[in-house]
């Protein structure tokens, strides 16, 4: 390690706390071994949804985790499709966010039916939906929702023409499956063809999510391997290993790095 540039590949996926402490311990070991520079490749950044307070006396966990990563000695963080762009502002070190959209768009293009519409499940995902649409040459629709409580939302209407057309629901992550399930119902009510694809970068799939995603109108679900998932019928996992390898190659010249995975 001495004098070397070190890249540590470690998603902080569930169990988040275990993987986070494991990452901190490895970084500390590398720092104490006199590594010249330490870059943490964190494909899935745990606690990323806790990026702001919704009320008083609530922690902002994404900010706290950023402070921990810096305190232990990380010099550079590389992640994939952060849940919110402002998370980069929690760091005082270099942060690079890679996009899985080109990788997933390439996989999706091989199975996408003609006339498909890219659908954002909320207003916050319009930018990502537009990116997908540009890659695939498709139209964009947005599902407008209203929050009724801390975790409850109600779909108001679909903005865009989805009638008699196949749809692709995109998101940065699927955790409980509630957002996708509600979006499927909204699209069918708006007259969309019962030929729906679901695409997300991070397949967290908490307990109970698979049941919410098991709808006869859902043809296939595509996610990347930023989080290890148990495969099931109708789920396709796309590797982002080439994307991460390319990023490491650009950040460090050949022969100057040591990689821990």
C-alpha atoms as a printed R data frame, in Angstrom:
    type eleno elety resid chain resno       x       y       z
1   ATOM     1    CA   UNK     A     1   0.000   0.000   0.000
2   ATOM     2    CA   UNK     A     2   2.810   2.405   0.843
3   ATOM     3    CA   UNK     A     3   2.811   5.301  -1.570
4   ATOM     4    CA   UNK     A     4   0.193   3.661  -3.794
5   ATOM     5    CA   UNK     A     5  -3.113   4.964  -5.086
6   ATOM     6    CA   UNK     A     6  -5.868   2.739  -3.683
7   ATOM     7    CA   UNK     A     7  -9.388   2.168  -5.034
8   ATOM     8    CA   UNK     A     8 -11.852   0.453  -2.695
9   ATOM     9    CA   UNK     A     9 -15.069  -0.870  -4.263
10  ATOM    10    CA   UNK     A    10 -17.836  -1.092  -1.672
11  ATOM    11    CA   UNK     A    11 -21.570  -0.381  -2.062
12  ATOM    12    CA   UNK     A    12 -23.287   0.638   1.166
13  ATOM    13    CA   UNK     A    13 -26.360  -1.446   0.410
14  ATOM    14    CA   UNK     A    14 -28.452  -3.235   3.059
15  ATOM    15    CA   UNK     A    15 -27.359  -4.039   5.682
16  ATOM    16    CA   UNK     A    16 -26.183  -0.437   5.288
17  ATOM    17    CA   UNK     A    17 -24.555  -0.017   8.685
18  ATOM    18    CA   UNK     A    18 -22.490  -3.220   8.334
19  ATOM    19    CA   UNK     A    19 -21.216  -2.278   4.891
20  ATOM    20    CA   UNK     A    20 -20.523   1.312   5.916
21  ATOM    21    CA   UNK     A    21 -18.435   0.310   8.956
22  ATOM    22    CA   UNK     A    22 -16.638  -2.276   6.827
23  ATOM    23    CA   UNK     A    23 -15.727   0.450   4.341
24  ATOM    24    CA   UNK     A    24 -14.516   2.769   7.112
25  ATOM    25    CA   UNK     A    25 -12.347   0.000   8.604
26  ATOM    26    CA   UNK     A    26 -10.741  -0.832   5.246
27  ATOM    27    CA   UNK     A    27 -10.029   2.837   4.568
28  ATOM    28    CA   UNK     A    28  -8.468   3.263   7.999
29  ATOM    29    CA   UNK     A    29  -6.256   0.213   7.396
30  ATOM    30    CA   UNK     A    30  -5.107   1.640   4.055
31  ATOM    31    CA   UNK     A    31  -4.409   5.065   5.565
32  ATOM    32    CA   UNK     A    32  -2.355   3.517   8.363
33  ATOM    33    CA   UNK     A    33  -0.430   1.582   5.691
34  ATOM    34    CA   UNK     A    34   0.668   4.933   4.182
35  ATOM    35    CA   UNK     A    35  -1.444   4.792   1.036
36  ATOM    36    CA   UNK     A    36  -0.790   7.923  -1.021
37  ATOM    37    CA   UNK     A    37  -4.406   8.487  -2.046
38  ATOM    38    CA   UNK     A    38  -7.642   6.626  -1.281
39  ATOM    39    CA   UNK     A    39 -10.664   6.621  -3.589
40  ATOM    40    CA   UNK     A    40 -13.890   4.973  -2.458
41  ATOM    41    CA   UNK     A    41 -16.016   3.559  -5.286
42  ATOM    42    CA   UNK     A    42 -19.499   3.481  -3.722
43  ATOM    43    CA   UNK     A    43 -21.881   2.330  -6.484
44  ATOM    44    CA   UNK     A    44 -24.907   2.584  -4.190
45  ATOM    45    CA   UNK     A    45 -24.723   5.342  -1.573
46  ATOM    46    CA   UNK     A    46 -26.726   4.239   1.452
47  ATOM    47    CA   UNK     A    47 -28.835   6.797   3.320
48  ATOM    48    CA   UNK     A    48 -28.996   8.878   0.128
49  ATOM    49    CA   UNK     A    49 -32.728   9.479   0.602
50  ATOM    50    CA   UNK     A    50 -32.030  11.211   3.908
51  ATOM    51    CA   UNK     A    51 -30.724  14.351   2.196
52  ATOM    52    CA   UNK     A    52 -32.897  16.924   3.983
53  ATOM    53    CA   UNK     A    53 -35.086  17.342   7.034
54  ATOM    54    CA   UNK     A    54 -38.844  16.922   6.762
55  ATOM    55    CA   UNK     A    55 -39.360  18.229  10.286
56  ATOM    56    CA   UNK     A    56 -37.487  19.219  13.402
57  ATOM    57    CA   UNK     A    57 -35.166  16.892  15.290
58  ATOM    58    CA   UNK     A    58 -34.473  14.671  12.277
59  ATOM    59    CA   UNK     A    59 -30.970  13.637  11.203
60  ATOM    60    CA   UNK     A    60 -29.670  14.252   7.704
61  ATOM    61    CA   UNK     A    61 -27.947  10.899   7.379
62  ATOM    62    CA   UNK     A    62 -26.432  11.501   3.951
63  ATOM    63    CA   UNK     A    63 -24.577  14.504   5.374
64  ATOM    64    CA   UNK     A    64 -23.446  12.565   8.441
65  ATOM    65    CA   UNK     A    65 -22.130   9.685   6.312
66  ATOM    66    CA   UNK     A    66 -20.245  12.176   4.138
67  ATOM    67    CA   UNK     A    67 -18.538  13.569   7.254
68  ATOM    68    CA   UNK     A    68 -17.588  10.048   8.370
69  ATOM    69    CA   UNK     A    69 -16.073   9.163   5.005
70  ATOM    70    CA   UNK     A    70 -13.967  12.306   5.013
71  ATOM    71    CA   UNK     A    71 -12.904  11.948   8.660
72  ATOM    72    CA   UNK     A    72 -11.549   8.425   8.135
73  ATOM    73    CA   UNK     A    73  -9.255   9.590   5.328
74  ATOM    74    CA   UNK     A    74 -11.003   9.159   1.947
75  ATOM    75    CA   UNK     A    75  -9.714  11.597  -0.676
76  ATOM    76    CA   UNK     A    76 -12.214  10.982  -3.483
77  ATOM    77    CA   UNK     A    77 -15.675   9.410  -3.746
78  ATOM    78    CA   UNK     A    78 -17.154   7.907  -6.905
79  ATOM    79    CA   UNK     A    79 -20.806   6.867  -6.934
80  ATOM    80    CA   UNK     A    80 -23.490   5.923  -9.452
81  ATOM    81    CA   UNK     A    81 -26.724   7.900  -9.878
82  ATOM    82    CA   UNK     A    82 -26.928   9.622  -6.500
83  ATOM    83    CA   UNK     A    83 -30.512  10.033  -5.334
84  ATOM    84    CA   UNK     A    84 -30.108  13.817  -5.098
85  ATOM    85    CA   UNK     A    85 -27.472  16.055  -6.673
86  ATOM    86    CA   UNK     A    86 -27.129  18.129  -3.486
87  ATOM    87    CA   UNK     A    87 -25.466  15.170  -1.742
88  ATOM    88    CA   UNK     A    88 -22.225  16.185  -3.470
89  ATOM    89    CA   UNK     A    89 -22.420  19.421  -1.467
90  ATOM    90    CA   UNK     A    90 -22.135  17.480   1.790
91  ATOM    91    CA   UNK     A    91 -18.521  16.618   0.897
92  ATOM    92    CA   UNK     A    92 -15.433  18.812   1.029
93  ATOM    93    CA   UNK     A    93 -13.505  16.325  -1.102
94  ATOM    94    CA   UNK     A    94 -13.816  15.431  -4.785
95  ATOM    95    CA   UNK     A    95 -17.022  13.586  -5.742
96  ATOM    96    CA   UNK     A    96 -17.776  12.069  -9.140
97  ATOM    97    CA   UNK     A    97 -21.219  10.711  -9.992
98  ATOM    98    CA   UNK     A    98 -21.377   8.188 -12.821
99  ATOM    99    CA   UNK     A    99 -24.562   7.643 -14.812
100 ATOM   100    CA   UNK     A   100 -25.947   4.190 -15.518
101 ATOM   101    CA   UNK     A   101 -28.414   5.609 -18.069
102 ATOM   102    CA   UNK     A   102 -26.308   4.773 -21.172
103 ATOM   103    CA   UNK     A   103 -25.717   1.209 -19.943
104 ATOM   104    CA   UNK     A   104 -29.381   0.605 -19.139
105 ATOM   105    CA   UNK     A   105 -30.542   2.366 -22.332
106 ATOM   106    CA   UNK     A   106 -28.366   0.036 -24.391
107 ATOM   107    CA   UNK     A   107 -29.901  -3.016 -22.683
108 ATOM   108    CA   UNK     A   108 -33.391  -1.555 -22.994
109 ATOM   109    CA   UNK     A   109 -33.051  -0.728 -26.701
110 ATOM   110    CA   UNK     A   110 -32.813  -4.448 -27.523
111 ATOM   111    CA   UNK     A   111 -36.260  -5.159 -26.038
112 ATOM   112    CA   UNK     A   112 -38.127  -1.850 -26.319
113 ATOM   113    CA   UNK     A   113 -41.316  -1.996 -28.448
114 ATOM   114    CA   UNK     A   114 -42.061   0.705 -31.021
115 ATOM   115    CA   UNK     A   115 -43.831   3.824 -29.797
116 ATOM   116    CA   UNK     A   116 -42.823   3.365 -26.157
117 ATOM   117    CA   UNK     A   117 -43.051   6.314 -23.764
118 ATOM   118    CA   UNK     A   118 -40.477   7.001 -21.036
119 ATOM   119    CA   UNK     A   119 -42.335   7.734 -17.799
120 ATOM   120    CA   UNK     A   120 -40.999   9.552 -14.751
121 ATOM   121    CA   UNK     A   121 -42.885   8.482 -11.591
122 ATOM   122    CA   UNK     A   122 -42.604  12.015 -10.172
123 ATOM   123    CA   UNK     A   123 -41.475  15.524 -11.070
124 ATOM   124    CA   UNK     A   124 -38.034  14.949  -9.534
125 ATOM   125    CA   UNK     A   125 -37.188  12.269 -12.092
126 ATOM   126    CA   UNK     A   126 -37.909  14.351 -15.208
127 ATOM   127    CA   UNK     A   127 -34.225  15.065 -15.861
128 ATOM   128    CA   UNK     A   128 -33.329  11.364 -15.793
129 ATOM   129    CA   UNK     A   129 -36.383  10.490 -17.902
130 ATOM   130    CA   UNK     A   130 -35.322  13.063 -20.489
131 ATOM   131    CA   UNK     A   131 -31.844  11.524 -20.569
132 ATOM   132    CA   UNK     A   132 -33.354   8.094 -21.266
133 ATOM   133    CA   UNK     A   133 -35.643   9.564 -23.916
134 ATOM   134    CA   UNK     A   134 -32.705  11.178 -25.708
135 ATOM   135    CA   UNK     A   135 -30.790   7.901 -25.675
136 ATOM   136    CA   UNK     A   136 -33.763   5.913 -27.002
137 ATOM   137    CA   UNK     A   137 -35.471   8.477 -29.221
138 ATOM   138    CA   UNK     A   138 -38.713   8.241 -27.236
139 ATOM   139    CA   UNK     A   139 -41.321  10.631 -25.813
140 ATOM   140    CA   UNK     A   140 -41.575  11.540 -22.114
141 ATOM   141    CA   UNK     A   141 -44.534  11.490 -19.708
142 ATOM   142    CA   UNK     A   142 -44.658  12.457 -16.029
143 ATOM   143    CA   UNK     A   143 -46.860  11.173 -13.219
144 ATOM   144    CA   UNK     A   144 -47.995  14.051 -11.034
145 ATOM   145    CA   UNK     A   145 -48.446  13.112  -7.379
146 ATOM   146    CA   UNK     A   146 -49.413  14.839  -4.166
147 ATOM   147    CA   UNK     A   147 -47.840  13.924  -0.842
148 ATOM   148    CA   UNK     A   148 -50.451  13.306   1.828
149 ATOM   149    CA   UNK     A   149 -48.197  12.283   4.681
150 ATOM   150    CA   UNK     A   150 -44.676  11.269   5.596
151 ATOM   151    CA   UNK     A   151 -44.692   8.187   3.363
152 ATOM   152    CA   UNK     A   152 -48.070   8.402   1.600
153 ATOM   153    CA   UNK     A   153 -48.621   9.861  -1.864
154 ATOM   154    CA   UNK     A   154 -51.646  10.053  -4.129
155 ATOM   155    CA   UNK     A   155 -51.450  10.027  -7.913
156 ATOM   156    CA   UNK     A   156 -53.332  12.954  -9.427
157 ATOM   157    CA   UNK     A   157 -52.831  12.509 -13.160
158 ATOM   158    CA   UNK     A   158 -50.446  11.530 -15.933
159 ATOM   159    CA   UNK     A   159 -48.938  14.387 -17.945
160 ATOM   160    CA   UNK     A   160 -48.231  13.201 -21.489
161 ATOM   161    CA   UNK     A   161 -49.760  10.932 -24.108
162 ATOM   162    CA   UNK     A   162 -49.582   7.284 -23.017
163 ATOM   163    CA   UNK     A   163 -52.868   6.015 -24.452
164 ATOM   164    CA   UNK     A   164 -52.498   2.718 -26.348
165 ATOM   165    CA   UNK     A   165 -48.704   2.902 -26.032
166 ATOM   166    CA   UNK     A   166 -46.190   0.732 -24.155
167 ATOM   167    CA   UNK     A   167 -44.462   2.468 -21.233
168 ATOM   168    CA   UNK     A   168 -41.101   2.437 -19.494
169 ATOM   169    CA   UNK     A   169 -41.130   3.589 -15.855
170 ATOM   170    CA   UNK     A   170 -37.685   4.842 -14.839
171 ATOM   171    CA   UNK     A   171 -36.286   5.684 -11.412
172 ATOM   172    CA   UNK     A   172 -32.929   5.868  -9.672
173 ATOM   173    CA   UNK     A   173 -33.866   3.113  -7.209
174 ATOM   174    CA   UNK     A   174 -36.567   0.624  -6.278
175 ATOM   175    CA   UNK     A   175 -36.844  -0.031  -2.549
176 ATOM   176    CA   UNK     A   176 -40.389  -0.806  -1.368
177 ATOM   177    CA   UNK     A   177 -41.899  -0.966  -4.867
178 ATOM   178    CA   UNK     A   178 -44.732   1.337  -3.835
179 ATOM   179    CA   UNK     A   179 -43.871   4.107  -6.289
180 ATOM   180    CA   UNK     A   180 -43.654   1.684  -9.210
181 ATOM   181    CA   UNK     A   181 -46.861  -0.101  -8.218
182 ATOM   182    CA   UNK     A   182 -48.766   3.176  -8.050
183 ATOM   183    CA   UNK     A   183 -47.284   4.301 -11.356
184 ATOM   184    CA   UNK     A   184 -48.394   1.104 -13.100
185 ATOM   185    CA   UNK     A   185 -51.966   1.618 -11.885
186 ATOM   186    CA   UNK     A   186 -51.915   5.269 -12.977
187 ATOM   187    CA   UNK     A   187 -50.674   4.399 -16.470
188 ATOM   188    CA   UNK     A   188 -53.318   1.733 -16.976
189 ATOM   189    CA   UNK     A   189 -56.034   4.132 -15.808
190 ATOM   190    CA   UNK     A   190 -54.715   6.670 -18.341
191 ATOM   191    CA   UNK     A   191 -55.186   4.116 -21.126
192 ATOM   192    CA   UNK     A   192 -51.609   2.878 -21.520
193 ATOM   193    CA   UNK     A   193 -51.122  -0.493 -23.162
194 ATOM   194    CA   UNK     A   194 -50.596  -3.258 -20.546
195 ATOM   195    CA   UNK     A   195 -47.006  -3.606 -21.737
196 ATOM   196    CA   UNK     A   196 -44.906  -1.862 -19.116
197 ATOM   197    CA   UNK     A   197 -41.163  -2.054 -18.446
198 ATOM   198    CA   UNK     A   198 -39.516  -0.863 -15.232
199 ATOM   199    CA   UNK     A   199 -35.927   0.397 -15.206
200 ATOM   200    CA   UNK     A   200 -33.888   1.531 -12.194
201 ATOM   201    CA   UNK     A   201 -30.207   1.906 -11.383
202 ATOM   202    CA   UNK     A   202 -30.384   0.492  -7.853
203 ATOM   203    CA   UNK     A   203 -32.511  -2.554  -7.075
204 ATOM   204    CA   UNK     A   204 -32.666  -2.428  -3.277
205 ATOM   205    CA   UNK     A   205 -35.883  -4.542  -3.157
206 ATOM   206    CA   UNK     A   206 -36.832  -4.425   0.504
207 ATOM   207    CA   UNK     A   207 -39.076  -7.217   1.893
208 ATOM   208    CA   UNK     A   208 -42.517  -7.061   0.314
209 ATOM   209    CA   UNK     A   209 -41.397  -5.131  -2.772
210 ATOM   210    CA   UNK     A   210 -41.517  -8.133  -5.078
211 ATOM   211    CA   UNK     A   211 -45.241  -8.597  -4.414
212 ATOM   212    CA   UNK     A   212 -45.932  -4.961  -5.313
213 ATOM   213    CA   UNK     A   213 -44.004  -5.365  -8.561
214 ATOM   214    CA   UNK     A   214 -45.740  -8.615  -9.569
215 ATOM   215    CA   UNK     A   215 -48.306  -7.087 -11.919
216 ATOM   216    CA   UNK     A   216 -49.431  -8.839 -15.088
217 ATOM   217    CA   UNK     A   217 -48.870  -5.619 -17.061
218 ATOM   218    CA   UNK     A   218 -45.169  -5.479 -16.071
219 ATOM   219    CA   UNK     A   219 -43.212  -7.312 -18.756
220 ATOM   220    CA   UNK     A   220 -39.716  -6.931 -17.303
221 ATOM   221    CA   UNK     A   221 -37.720  -5.121 -14.621
222 ATOM   222    CA   UNK     A   222 -34.163  -3.972 -15.393
223 ATOM   223    CA   UNK     A   223 -31.669  -2.968 -12.696
224 ATOM   224    CA   UNK     A   224 -27.885  -2.797 -12.441
225 ATOM   225    CA   UNK     A   225 -25.639  -4.749 -10.080
226 ATOM   226    CA   UNK     A   226 -24.821  -1.773  -7.827
227 ATOM   227    CA   UNK     A   227 -26.706  -3.839  -5.235
228 ATOM   228    CA   UNK     A   228 -26.556  -7.630  -5.086
229 ATOM   229    CA   UNK     A   229 -30.044  -8.954  -5.834
230 ATOM   230    CA   UNK     A   230 -31.644 -12.362  -5.843
231 ATOM   231    CA   UNK     A   231 -32.774 -13.059  -9.387
232 ATOM   232    CA   UNK     A   232 -36.367 -13.970 -10.189
233 ATOM   233    CA   UNK     A   233 -38.441 -14.444 -13.325
234 ATOM   234    CA   UNK     A   234 -38.951 -11.106 -15.037
235 ATOM   235    CA   UNK     A   235 -35.907  -9.443 -13.474
236 ATOM   236    CA   UNK     A   236 -32.831  -8.667 -15.596
237 ATOM   237    CA   UNK     A   237 -29.578  -7.437 -14.047
238 ATOM   238    CA   UNK     A   238 -27.188  -5.334 -16.149
239 ATOM   239    CA   UNK     A   239 -23.535  -5.127 -15.079
240 ATOM   240    CA   UNK     A   240 -21.910  -1.735 -14.561
241 ATOM   241    CA   UNK     A   241 -18.443  -3.270 -14.096
242 ATOM   242    CA   UNK     A   242 -17.223  -1.789 -17.430
243 ATOM   243    CA   UNK     A   243 -18.488   1.658 -16.367
244 ATOM   244    CA   UNK     A   244 -16.601   1.529 -13.067
245 ATOM   245    CA   UNK     A   245 -13.490   0.068 -14.700
246 ATOM   246    CA   UNK     A   246 -13.483   2.902 -17.226
247 ATOM   247    CA   UNK     A   247 -13.775   5.482 -14.436
248 ATOM   248    CA   UNK     A   248 -10.862   3.948 -12.509
249 ATOM   249    CA   UNK     A   249  -8.747   3.874 -15.672
250 ATOM   250    CA   UNK     A   250  -9.388   7.581 -16.234
251 ATOM   251    CA   UNK     A   251  -8.673   8.518 -12.620
252 ATOM   252    CA   UNK     A   252  -5.369   6.643 -12.374
253 ATOM   253    CA   UNK     A   253  -2.775   5.575 -14.921
254 ATOM   254    CA   UNK     A   254  -2.001   1.872 -15.419
255 ATOM   255    CA   UNK     A   255   0.472   0.469 -12.937
256 ATOM   256    CA   UNK     A   256  -0.080   3.176 -10.311
257 ATOM   257    CA   UNK     A   257  -3.018   1.726  -8.421
258 ATOM   258    CA   UNK     A   258  -3.998  -1.024  -6.034
259 ATOM   259    CA   UNK     A   259  -7.657  -2.082  -6.032
260 ATOM   260    CA   UNK     A   260  -9.503  -3.694  -3.138
261 ATOM   261    CA   UNK     A   261 -12.906  -5.254  -3.771
